[in-house]
Amino acid sequence: MPFDPIGVDHRTILPSNHFPAPPPDGSESSAIAGYLTDTREAWLEHGLDCRRADRTTAEAAISELYRITKHPPPQFIWMASPHAAVRCIQTEKFDTTTAPGRDDAPNQITAMLARSRDAVEKRLDRLSPVFPNRRVTPGRAQAGRTQTLSPAEALEGGAEVPDVVRAAIRDSLRTSLFDNIGRPIKSTLPVMPGVGTWFGQHEAHRSAFGLVAYRLGLARLPPDEVELLEITTALAVSAGWWWAFDDVCVLAERPISVDTEPIPHSPHGTRRLHRDDGPAVAYADGCAVHAVHGTIVPHWVIDDPTPERIAAERNIEIRRTAIERIGWDRWIDDAGMRLIDESDDPGNEAATLALYASPRQWRTNQRILVVTNGSRERDGRRRRYGIHVPGWVPTALTAAAWTYGLDADDYAQLVRRT
C-alpha cells in the first residue's frame, strides 16, 4: 500500500491540520501569491518546530525508503542532538561501514532521493495558470527579480509561476532553515568523510518545493515519484537530522529552542538566528549555537565579552558583534585604544569623529573610525559604532570622507550625514 502521510500523520504535526490547499485553475495572481505565502509560513513552522520528534512517523518513513531500495528496515537509534548522534556514529564505527560508490542502503537512498529532486525540476512545466486580471503581458520581464519582489509583485509584473515558486518557497526556505540554521549547526560537528547527513526539518525546502510544484500542476509526477515526495514530506515534518547505514539509522531529536528574527526588508519572510541573552539554538543535552542578528558567534560573545577576548579574536564579524554588545566607547576605554585624531563631524550636530589604531593582536594596519549615526534609534539615542578604514588615512576627517568616496575637503562641506 502506498505511504500516505499527507493529511494523516501530518495532522499530528501542524496545528492547522494540513498544508493550505492550492487555488483552483484559472485563479487570479493574488490567489496564487496568497497560497505561496501561506504555504511558506506553514513549512517554516515545521522547520522551526521544537517539539519532540514524531518518532513513529519518522521511523515509518525511513523504513519505506529502505523498502523501496530493497533493504530491510534498520534498527533505529535516537540521540538528543546532532552532536550526540555524530559521537554515536563514530564510537560505534558506523562511519566505517559505508563509502561513496558502494551499492549499499545509504548510497542507494541518496541516489534515489537525488533523482526524485531532479525529476521535479525536469518535469516543471513552463506553462503558467491563466490570470484574468493580469496588468501586463505574461513573460520573463520580472523573472530575474523574483528574489527581490514579493510573490504578488512578481506575478503581477509578469514573472512565470515556476520562477516565483522557486524564489518564494524553495530559495526562501533553504535560506531560512538550511543556510541560516542547519549549516551553522553542521559547522560545529566533526567531519565524517563519506557519510551522508539528512537534515530533516532543516532541509524542508526540498519537499516544500516539490509538493507545491506538484499541487499547482507545474510538475506532473508518476505515482512512484509522488510516493517519494510524500515520504520526504513526512520526514521533514516529523523529525530532525538522520544518518542511514545498512542495518542502522541514527536520528537526532529536534532542538528544544530556536530563536530567529526576520531579515530586514526580505520580500519572502526569510529569517536568521538571533538571541542576545542565550543560545539561538539549544538541544536537550546542552549542545548549542549562539548567534546575534545572523552572525554565528562563540558563547563568550553572549556570556562574557571582554576586551581581552575581543582583542584576541581574528574574525572581524565576531569582533564587531562582541564590541557592539558592550558598546564601542566602553570597549575603547577598557582596551586602551590609542587615539590618532579627533574632529567634529560636519553636518552631524554635536557629533565627533575619532580615529584609533587597531590593537596589535589583530595583525592589521587598518585603523578604526568611531562615528555617530546621523539618525536616531527608536529610543531616541544615536548609536556610535566603529568602521574599519585603511591604515594610510591620516585624520578622522579623511577617514570619514573615504567611507563616502570623497576627499576631506568635499566631506567637510556636507550639510547633513545620515
FIVOMI-935695 format. One record per residue (C-alpha): residue number from 1; residue in one letter; x, y, z. Coordinates in pm, 1 decimal, padded with zeros to 6 digits. Example, Ala and Ser with C-alpha at 12.3 -4.5 7.8 and 13.67 -1.06 7.14 Angstrom:
// FIVOMI-935695
[1, "A", [01230.0, -00450.0, 00780.0]]
[2, "S", [01367.0, -00106.0, 00714.0]]
***
This chain:
// FIVOMI-935695
[1, "M", [00000.0, 00000.0, 00000.0]]
[2, "P", [00144.0, 00345.6, -00087.1]]
[3, "F", [00275.5, 00551.7, 00201.4]]
[4, "D", [00031.0, 00834.9, 00273.7]]
[5, "P", [00144.9, 01081.4, 00541.9]]
[6, "I", [-00016.6, 01387.5, 00386.9]]
[7, "G", [-00339.7, 01457.0, 00574.4]]
[8, "V", [-00285.8, 01160.2, 00810.9]]
[9, "D", [00036.2, 01153.3, 01017.4]]
[10, "H", [00078.3, 01514.7, 00915.5]]
[11, "R", [-00216.5, 01611.7, 01133.6]]
[12, "T", [-00019.9, 01535.8, 01448.7]]
[13, "I", [00244.8, 01788.7, 01350.0]]
[14, "L", [00083.7, 02109.9, 01227.5]]
[15, "P", [-00195.7, 02275.4, 01432.2]]
[16, "S", [-00372.2, 02392.4, 01113.8]]
[17, "N", [-00427.7, 02023.5, 01033.3]]
[18, "H", [-00292.7, 02037.0, 00676.2]]
[19, "F", [-00097.1, 02245.3, 00429.1]]
[20, "P", [-00300.3, 02516.7, 00257.6]]
[21, "A", [-00499.9, 02391.1, -00039.2]]
[22, "P", [-00385.0, 02525.6, -00376.3]]
[23, "P", [-00617.2, 02764.7, -00558.3]]
[24, "P", [-00820.8, 02621.7, -00846.3]]
[25, "D", [-00709.1, 02650.1, -01206.8]]
[26, "G", [-00780.8, 02989.7, -01356.4]]
[27, "S", [-00728.4, 03173.9, -01027.5]]
[28, "E", [-00603.3, 03529.3, -01026.6]]
[29, "S", [-00241.7, 03604.0, -00944.9]]
[30, "S", [-00339.2, 03730.8, -00599.0]]
[31, "A", [-00476.9, 03387.1, -00510.4]]
[32, "I", [-00156.4, 03216.2, -00623.3]]
[33, "A", [00052.8, 03467.6, -00427.4]]
[34, "G", [-00155.8, 03417.1, -00113.8]]
[35, "Y", [-00123.6, 03040.5, -00143.8]]
[36, "L", [00255.6, 03061.5, -00177.8]]
[37, "T", [00287.3, 03292.2, 00122.5]]
[38, "D", [00061.4, 03078.1, 00343.3]]
[39, "T", [00237.5, 02758.5, 00237.0]]
[40, "R", [00580.7, 02907.1, 00304.2]]
[41, "E", [00473.6, 03005.2, 00655.3]]
[42, "A", [00333.5, 02656.9, 00720.9]]
[43, "W", [00660.2, 02495.7, 00613.5]]
[44, "L", [00859.5, 02749.6, 00811.6]]
[45, "E", [00662.9, 02649.0, 01119.9]]
[46, "H", [00772.9, 02290.2, 01063.9]]
[47, "G", [01133.6, 02391.5, 01013.6]]
[48, "L", [01135.7, 02583.4, 01342.2]]
[49, "D", [00940.8, 02318.0, 01534.4]]
[50, "C", [01095.2, 02245.2, 01875.0]]
[51, "R", [00856.4, 01976.7, 01991.1]]
[52, "R", [00969.1, 01620.8, 02045.3]]
[53, "A", [01002.5, 01430.1, 01718.8]]
[54, "D", [00715.3, 01215.0, 01596.4]]
[55, "R", [00925.2, 00901.4, 01610.7]]
[56, "T", [00655.9, 00669.2, 01478.7]]
[57, "T", [00609.3, 00869.6, 01158.9]]
[58, "A", [00982.6, 00925.5, 01109.6]]
[59, "E", [01068.3, 00557.5, 01152.7]]
[60, "A", [00784.6, 00450.5, 00922.0]]
[61, "A", [00900.3, 00693.8, 00652.4]]
[62, "I", [01263.8, 00583.8, 00670.9]]
[63, "S", [01159.6, 00217.3, 00668.0]]
[64, "E", [00976.2, 00288.9, 00342.5]]
[65, "L", [01294.5, 00432.3, 00190.6]]
[66, "Y", [01478.1, 00112.7, 00284.2]]
[67, "R", [01193.0, -00098.2, 00143.4]]
[68, "I", [01190.0, 00086.3, -00189.7]]
[69, "T", [01565.7, 00027.0, -00224.1]]
[70, "K", [01507.5, -00341.4, -00138.0]]
[71, "H", [01662.1, -00335.6, 00208.8]]
[72, "P", [01503.1, -00448.8, 00535.9]]
[73, "P", [01407.2, -00180.6, 00790.1]]
[74, "P", [01704.3, -00070.7, 01000.4]]
[75, "Q", [01746.6, -00058.2, 01374.9]]
[76, "F", [01667.6, 00295.5, 01490.6]]
[77, "I", [01889.0, 00477.8, 01739.0]]
[78, "W", [01766.5, 00813.2, 01870.3]]
[79, "M", [02008.1, 01067.8, 02015.5]]
[80, "A", [01948.4, 01401.9, 02188.2]]
[81, "S", [02124.7, 01619.2, 01928.1]]
[82, "P", [02323.2, 01603.5, 01603.8]]
[83, "H", [02637.6, 01631.2, 01816.7]]
[84, "A", [02538.4, 01324.1, 02019.4]]
[85, "A", [02439.4, 01141.4, 01700.9]]
[86, "V", [02780.4, 01201.4, 01541.3]]
[87, "R", [02956.4, 01083.0, 01857.7]]
[88, "C", [02744.5, 00767.5, 01850.0]]
[89, "I", [02824.3, 00706.2, 01481.9]]
[90, "Q", [03197.1, 00747.4, 01540.7]]
[91, "T", [03204.3, 00549.3, 01866.1]]
[92, "E", [03014.3, 00257.2, 01714.4]]
[93, "K", [03218.9, 00291.8, 01392.6]]
[94, "F", [02909.6, 00309.9, 01174.4]]
[95, "D", [03100.8, 00559.8, 00959.7]]
[96, "T", [03340.2, 00284.7, 00850.0]]
[97, "T", [03061.9, 00071.9, 00700.1]]
[98, "T", [02981.8, 00297.5, 00406.2]]
[99, "A", [03171.4, 00470.6, 00128.4]]
[100, "P", [03077.8, 00659.9, -00188.9]]
[101, "G", [03008.8, 00430.4, -00483.8]]
[102, "R", [02915.3, 00124.2, -00281.8]]
[103, "D", [02588.2, -00049.4, -00363.3]]
[104, "D", [02455.1, -00026.7, -00009.0]]
[105, "A", [02143.2, 00115.9, 00154.9]]
[106, "P", [02271.6, 00468.4, 00229.0]]
[107, "N", [02412.9, 00520.9, -00119.7]]
[108, "Q", [02102.4, 00379.3, -00287.0]]
[109, "I", [01876.2, 00601.7, -00076.3]]
[110, "T", [02093.6, 00904.1, -00154.5]]
[111, "A", [02082.9, 00834.7, -00528.2]]
[112, "M", [01709.7, 00768.7, -00523.4]]
[113, "L", [01625.8, 01094.9, -00345.9]]
[114, "A", [01860.8, 01290.8, -00571.7]]
[115, "R", [01682.3, 01150.0, -00877.8]]
[116, "S", [01349.5, 01240.4, -00721.1]]
[117, "R", [01454.7, 01603.2, -00671.1]]
[118, "D", [01582.5, 01621.4, -01027.9]]
[119, "A", [01254.5, 01479.8, -01155.3]]
[120, "V", [01061.7, 01777.2, -01018.6]]
[121, "E", [01289.8, 02026.0, -01193.7]]
[122, "K", [01292.8, 01831.6, -01521.7]]
[123, "R", [00916.3, 01797.1, -01530.5]]
[124, "L", [00847.1, 02152.6, -01423.5]]
[125, "D", [00621.5, 02282.8, -01696.8]]
[126, "R", [00676.3, 02636.8, -01815.8]]
[127, "L", [00303.0, 02689.4, -01850.7]]
[128, "S", [00162.8, 02939.4, -01601.2]]
[129, "P", [-00202.7, 02938.9, -01497.8]]
[130, "V", [-00420.8, 03196.0, -01670.2]]
[131, "F", [-00465.1, 03515.5, -01467.1]]
[132, "P", [-00778.4, 03702.7, -01577.2]]
[133, "N", [-00674.8, 04038.2, -01431.9]]
[134, "R", [-00306.1, 04046.5, -01508.0]]
[135, "R", [-00188.6, 04401.3, -01560.5]]
[136, "V", [00090.9, 04321.1, -01806.2]]
[137, "T", [00154.4, 04062.4, -02070.4]]
[138, "P", [00291.0, 03740.7, -01913.4]]
[139, "G", [00657.1, 03694.4, -01978.1]]
[140, "R", [01001.5, 03677.9, -01822.9]]
[141, "A", [01039.2, 04051.0, -01761.4]]
[142, "Q", [01037.1, 04000.9, -01385.5]]
[143, "A", [01197.4, 03653.6, -01374.8]]
[144, "G", [01531.1, 03788.3, -01261.2]]
[145, "R", [01369.9, 03995.8, -00986.1]]
[146, "T", [01168.5, 03725.1, -00812.9]]
[147, "Q", [01420.6, 03724.0, -00526.6]]
[148, "T", [01358.5, 04091.8, -00453.7]]
[149, "L", [00983.4, 04107.6, -00518.5]]
[150, "S", [00700.8, 03959.7, -00314.0]]
[151, "P", [00505.7, 03680.2, -00486.1]]
[152, "A", [00220.2, 03921.1, -00558.9]]
[153, "E", [00451.9, 04183.6, -00708.6]]
[154, "A", [00641.2, 03929.2, -00917.5]]
[155, "L", [00328.4, 03765.0, -01056.8]]
[156, "E", [00159.2, 04095.0, -01133.0]]
[157, "G", [00479.2, 04206.3, -01303.4]]
[158, "G", [00478.2, 03915.0, -01545.5]]
[159, "A", [00706.6, 03657.8, -01381.1]]
[160, "E", [00638.6, 03292.2, -01456.1]]
[161, "V", [00480.8, 03092.5, -01173.7]]
[162, "P", [00767.5, 02836.7, -01156.7]]
[163, "D", [01019.0, 03119.1, -01107.3]]
[164, "V", [00809.3, 03265.6, -00826.9]]
[165, "V", [00770.2, 02923.4, -00663.0]]
[166, "R", [01147.0, 02878.9, -00667.3]]
[167, "A", [01203.1, 03215.7, -00500.2]]
[168, "A", [00911.3, 03217.2, -00255.8]]
[169, "I", [00925.0, 02851.7, -00148.8]]
[170, "R", [01249.2, 02673.6, -00233.6]]
[171, "D", [01502.9, 02955.4, -00203.4]]
[172, "S", [01335.3, 03131.9, 00088.3]]
[173, "L", [01302.6, 02816.6, 00299.1]]
[174, "R", [01651.9, 02699.9, 00207.5]]
[175, "T", [01793.1, 03032.0, 00328.9]]
[176, "S", [01587.0, 03040.4, 00649.5]]
[177, "L", [01622.0, 02676.7, 00750.3]]
[178, "F", [01932.9, 02527.2, 00594.5]]
[179, "D", [02168.5, 02818.8, 00529.6]]
[180, "N", [02080.3, 03009.6, 00847.3]]
[181, "I", [02017.7, 02719.3, 01089.4]]
[182, "G", [02128.7, 02384.0, 00951.0]]
[183, "R", [02462.7, 02499.2, 00815.4]]
[184, "P", [02569.8, 02671.2, 01142.1]]
[185, "I", [02482.7, 02354.8, 01336.2]]
[186, "K", [02675.4, 02143.3, 01085.5]]
[187, "S", [02980.7, 02369.0, 01122.1]]
[188, "T", [03007.9, 02267.2, 01489.1]]
[189, "L", [03019.4, 01893.3, 01409.9]]
[190, "P", [03320.6, 01674.0, 01331.9]]
[191, "V", [03359.0, 01592.4, 00962.6]]
[192, "M", [03266.3, 01235.3, 00867.3]]
[193, "P", [03406.0, 01168.4, 00517.5]]
[194, "G", [03179.1, 00951.9, 00305.3]]
[195, "V", [02884.6, 00971.8, 00544.6]]
[196, "G", [02572.5, 01144.6, 00417.6]]
[197, "T", [02371.7, 01364.7, 00651.8]]
[198, "W", [01999.4, 01424.2, 00605.4]]
[199, "F", [01877.6, 01739.2, 00773.6]]
[200, "G", [01508.5, 01663.1, 00824.5]]
[201, "Q", [01321.1, 01978.6, 00919.6]]
[202, "H", [01619.3, 02194.9, 00820.8]]
[203, "E", [01602.1, 02084.5, 00456.7]]
[204, "A", [01226.2, 02118.8, 00430.9]]
[205, "H", [01273.9, 02337.7, 00123.5]]
[206, "R", [01327.6, 02025.9, -00087.1]]
[207, "S", [00992.0, 01866.3, -00007.1]]
[208, "A", [00812.1, 02201.3, 00004.8]]
[209, "F", [00922.2, 02291.4, -00347.1]]
[210, "G", [00826.5, 01952.2, -00488.2]]
[211, "L", [00491.1, 01944.3, -00312.4]]
[212, "V", [00392.6, 02295.9, -00421.4]]
[213, "A", [00500.5, 02232.8, -00781.4]]
[214, "Y", [00300.9, 01909.2, -00785.9]]
[215, "R", [-00011.8, 02055.0, -00627.0]]
[216, "L", [-00011.7, 02355.6, -00859.1]]
[217, "G", [00011.8, 02125.1, -01158.4]]
[218, "L", [00352.3, 02262.4, -01257.4]]
[219, "A", [00523.8, 01923.2, -01227.3]]
[220, "R", [00343.9, 01611.9, -01346.5]]
[221, "L", [00489.8, 01323.7, -01146.5]]
[222, "P", [00435.4, 00948.2, -01182.6]]
[223, "P", [00294.3, 00759.7, -00879.5]]
[224, "D", [00633.2, 00638.3, -00755.3]]
[225, "E", [00769.6, 00993.9, -00750.6]]
[226, "V", [00458.9, 01117.1, -00568.8]]
[227, "E", [00512.1, 00843.9, -00310.1]]
[228, "L", [00872.4, 00954.7, -00254.9]]
[229, "L", [00756.0, 01313.1, -00219.3]]
[230, "E", [00506.7, 01205.9, 00045.8]]
[231, "I", [00774.5, 01011.6, 00232.6]]
[232, "T", [01021.8, 01300.1, 00238.4]]
[233, "T", [00740.6, 01534.3, 00342.1]]
[234, "A", [00664.6, 01304.9, 00635.1]]
[235, "L", [01029.9, 01313.1, 00739.2]]
[236, "A", [01057.2, 01689.7, 00711.1]]
[237, "V", [00754.5, 01747.5, 00934.2]]
[238, "S", [00827.0, 01476.7, 01191.1]]
[239, "A", [01196.6, 01473.9, 01280.3]]
[240, "G", [01535.3, 01636.6, 01286.6]]
[241, "W", [01858.6, 01508.1, 01134.0]]
[242, "W", [01927.2, 01146.2, 01041.3]]
[243, "W", [02204.8, 00922.0, 00908.7]]
[244, "A", [02136.4, 00598.5, 00718.7]]
[245, "F", [02357.8, 00288.1, 00728.6]]
[246, "D", [02297.7, -00066.5, 00608.4]]
[247, "D", [02141.8, -00205.4, 00925.9]]
[248, "V", [02115.6, 00103.4, 01145.0]]
[249, "C", [01966.5, 00451.0, 01117.6]]
[250, "V", [02074.3, 00716.0, 01369.0]]
[251, "L", [01836.1, 01006.0, 01427.2]]
[252, "A", [01869.4, 01327.2, 01627.2]]
[253, "E", [01590.9, 01486.8, 01824.5]]
[254, "R", [01477.6, 01835.0, 01734.6]]
[255, "P", [01618.0, 02135.4, 01921.0]]
[256, "I", [01437.7, 02236.1, 02238.8]]
[257, "S", [01458.6, 02603.2, 02139.7]]
[258, "V", [01528.9, 02803.8, 01824.6]]
[259, "D", [01527.0, 03184.5, 01826.9]]
[260, "T", [01511.6, 03373.9, 01499.7]]
[261, "E", [01425.2, 03718.1, 01368.7]]
[262, "P", [01302.3, 03837.1, 01027.1]]
[263, "I", [01574.8, 03951.5, 00789.5]]
[264, "P", [01500.9, 04320.6, 00730.7]]
[265, "H", [01325.8, 04402.9, 00403.6]]
[266, "S", [01304.0, 04039.5, 00289.3]]
[267, "P", [01007.2, 04002.7, 00049.9]]
[268, "H", [00980.4, 03630.7, 00128.1]]
[269, "G", [00974.7, 03628.7, 00508.2]]
[270, "T", [01330.2, 03497.0, 00533.6]]
[271, "R", [01461.8, 03453.9, 00887.3]]
[272, "R", [01800.2, 03433.8, 01060.2]]
[273, "L", [01920.5, 03317.6, 01401.0]]
[274, "H", [01922.7, 03577.8, 01675.7]]
[275, "R", [01931.0, 03575.1, 02053.0]]
[276, "D", [02133.3, 03818.2, 02260.2]]
[277, "D", [02082.6, 03659.3, 02603.3]]
[278, "G", [02148.8, 03290.0, 02539.9]]
[279, "P", [02187.8, 03024.2, 02269.7]]
[280, "A", [01993.8, 03079.5, 01947.6]]
[281, "V", [01970.4, 02700.8, 01900.3]]
[282, "A", [01969.0, 02470.2, 02201.0]]
[283, "Y", [01939.1, 02093.1, 02233.5]]
[284, "A", [01834.3, 01892.9, 02537.7]]
[285, "D", [02189.8, 01769.6, 02600.2]]
[286, "G", [02330.4, 02123.5, 02622.3]]
[287, "C", [02472.1, 02146.9, 02270.6]]
[288, "A", [02404.3, 02490.8, 02129.9]]
[289, "V", [02470.7, 02752.8, 01864.2]]
[290, "H", [02494.3, 03122.3, 01951.1]]
[291, "A", [02407.4, 03397.1, 01704.1]]
[292, "V", [02341.8, 03771.1, 01703.3]]
[293, "H", [02147.6, 03908.5, 01406.7]]
[294, "G", [02255.0, 03609.6, 01198.7]]
[295, "T", [02624.7, 03625.9, 01288.6]]
[296, "I", [02735.0, 03294.8, 01441.4]]
[297, "V", [02948.8, 03365.4, 01746.8]]
[298, "P", [03124.7, 03171.3, 02023.8]]
[299, "H", [02937.8, 03159.5, 02354.1]]
[300, "W", [03163.8, 03417.1, 02521.5]]
[301, "V", [03027.6, 03690.9, 02294.0]]
[302, "I", [02691.6, 03641.7, 02466.4]]
[303, "D", [02804.4, 03534.4, 02812.8]]
[304, "D", [03119.4, 03735.5, 02882.2]]
[305, "P", [03255.3, 03968.5, 02611.8]]
[306, "T", [03581.6, 04109.1, 02748.6]]
[307, "P", [03838.5, 04342.8, 02589.0]]
[308, "E", [04099.2, 04065.3, 02608.3]]
[309, "R", [03881.8, 03814.6, 02423.2]]
[310, "I", [03779.5, 04073.5, 02167.1]]
[311, "A", [04139.2, 04177.5, 02102.2]]
[312, "A", [04242.2, 03812.9, 02057.1]]
[313, "E", [03957.8, 03732.9, 01815.2]]
[314, "R", [04068.0, 03707.0, 01449.8]]
[315, "N", [03722.4, 03705.0, 01288.7]]
[316, "I", [03617.2, 04061.0, 01210.8]]
[317, "E", [03241.7, 03992.0, 01229.1]]
[318, "I", [03271.2, 03818.7, 01566.4]]
[319, "R", [03482.5, 04109.1, 01695.1]]
[320, "R", [03229.5, 04363.0, 01572.9]]
[321, "T", [02940.6, 04176.0, 01731.7]]
[322, "A", [03122.3, 04142.8, 02064.0]]
[323, "I", [03220.0, 04510.2, 02067.7]]
[324, "E", [02864.4, 04619.5, 01997.3]]
[325, "R", [02748.7, 04404.2, 02287.7]]
[326, "I", [02946.9, 04615.4, 02534.5]]
[327, "G", [02948.2, 04941.1, 02336.0]]
[328, "W", [03226.6, 05098.7, 02134.9]]
[329, "D", [03306.9, 05373.9, 02384.7]]
[330, "R", [03340.3, 05132.5, 02675.7]]
[331, "W", [03547.7, 04890.3, 02472.6]]
[332, "I", [03785.3, 05164.3, 02357.6]]
[333, "D", [03834.5, 05275.9, 02717.2]]
[334, "D", [03878.5, 04923.8, 02856.2]]
[335, "A", [04108.0, 04814.4, 02572.9]]
[336, "G", [04327.7, 05124.0, 02598.9]]
[337, "M", [04297.2, 05205.8, 02229.1]]
[338, "R", [04544.0, 05467.6, 02100.3]]
[339, "L", [04370.3, 05780.2, 01968.3]]
[340, "I", [04527.1, 05908.7, 01645.3]]
[341, "D", [04298.2, 06201.3, 01565.0]]
[342, "E", [03962.9, 06351.6, 01657.8]]
[343, "S", [03743.1, 06617.7, 01497.2]]
[344, "D", [03386.5, 06743.5, 01472.2]]
[345, "D", [03166.2, 06561.9, 01222.1]]
[346, "P", [03045.7, 06809.9, 00954.9]]
[347, "G", [02669.0, 06821.1, 00925.5]]
[348, "N", [02622.5, 06584.6, 01222.6]]
[349, "E", [02530.5, 06815.0, 01507.2]]
[350, "A", [02725.9, 06770.5, 01832.4]]
[351, "A", [02891.3, 06453.4, 01697.3]]
[352, "T", [03261.9, 06379.4, 01678.4]]
[353, "L", [03480.9, 06157.8, 01462.3]]
[354, "A", [03754.5, 05962.3, 01638.9]]
[355, "L", [04032.0, 05769.6, 01460.4]]
[356, "Y", [04209.7, 05491.7, 01651.6]]
[357, "A", [04490.5, 05246.7, 01581.5]]
[358, "S", [04390.5, 04880.2, 01570.3]]
[359, "P", [04512.9, 04657.0, 01854.3]]
[360, "R", [04841.4, 04483.7, 01773.3]]
[361, "Q", [04679.5, 04144.1, 01828.1]]
[362, "W", [04464.2, 04197.7, 01518.0]]
[363, "R", [04775.4, 04193.3, 01298.4]]
[364, "T", [04641.1, 04452.6, 01058.1]]
[365, "N", [04743.3, 04804.4, 00966.4]]
[366, "Q", [04380.3, 04909.9, 00935.9]]
[367, "R", [04252.0, 05183.7, 01160.7]]
[368, "I", [03915.7, 05223.4, 01330.8]]
[369, "L", [03696.2, 05527.6, 01282.7]]
[370, "V", [03431.8, 05568.7, 01553.2]]
[371, "V", [03132.1, 05768.4, 01432.5]]
[372, "T", [02784.1, 05862.9, 01549.9]]
[373, "N", [02486.2, 05762.8, 01339.0]]
[374, "G", [02316.9, 06062.7, 01180.7]]
[375, "S", [01966.0, 05931.2, 01255.0]]
[376, "R", [01821.9, 05838.2, 01592.4]]
[377, "E", [01728.3, 05489.8, 01710.7]]
[378, "R", [01374.9, 05411.3, 01827.6]]
[379, "D", [01468.9, 05502.9, 02184.6]]
[380, "G", [01587.8, 05846.0, 02070.4]]
[381, "R", [01958.8, 05775.0, 02104.4]]
[382, "R", [02211.8, 05798.3, 01825.2]]
[383, "R", [02425.2, 05485.7, 01801.9]]
[384, "R", [02804.8, 05506.1, 01799.2]]
[385, "Y", [02989.1, 05241.4, 01604.7]]
[386, "G", [03327.0, 05165.8, 01452.0]]
[387, "I", [03426.6, 05139.4, 01086.7]]
[388, "H", [03746.5, 04977.9, 00960.8]]
[389, "V", [03938.4, 05219.5, 00736.7]]
[390, "P", [04275.4, 05192.0, 00555.8]]
[391, "G", [04590.3, 05241.0, 00758.3]]
[392, "W", [04707.7, 05527.2, 00537.0]]
[393, "V", [04430.7, 05771.3, 00635.9]]
[394, "P", [04598.9, 06042.1, 00847.5]]
[395, "T", [04298.7, 06210.9, 01008.9]]
[396, "A", [03949.2, 06133.6, 01129.9]]
[397, "L", [03801.7, 06367.0, 00868.6]]
[398, "T", [03993.5, 06195.4, 00586.5]]
[399, "A", [03877.6, 05856.9, 00715.0]]
[400, "A", [03512.7, 05965.2, 00721.3]]
[401, "A", [03544.1, 06111.0, 00371.4]]
[402, "W", [03695.4, 05782.5, 00247.2]]
[403, "T", [03383.3, 05590.9, 00359.3]]
[404, "Y", [03177.5, 05806.8, 00120.5]]
[405, "G", [03428.4, 05801.9, -00165.1]]
[406, "L", [03506.5, 06171.4, -00111.4]]
[407, "D", [03812.4, 06373.1, -00022.6]]
[408, "A", [03831.8, 06555.7, 00308.7]]
[409, "D", [03751.8, 06899.6, 00164.2]]
[410, "D", [03432.2, 06778.6, -00004.5]]
[411, "Y", [03322.4, 06585.5, 00304.1]]
[412, "A", [03373.2, 06895.5, 00518.4]]
[413, "Q", [03107.2, 07073.3, 00309.9]]
[414, "L", [02833.0, 06816.8, 00380.8]]
[415, "V", [02520.6, 06971.4, 00528.8]]
[416, "R", [02387.7, 06659.2, 00697.4]]
[417, "R", [02505.2, 06298.9, 00715.5]]
[418, "T", [02253.3, 06017.7, 00763.0]]
***
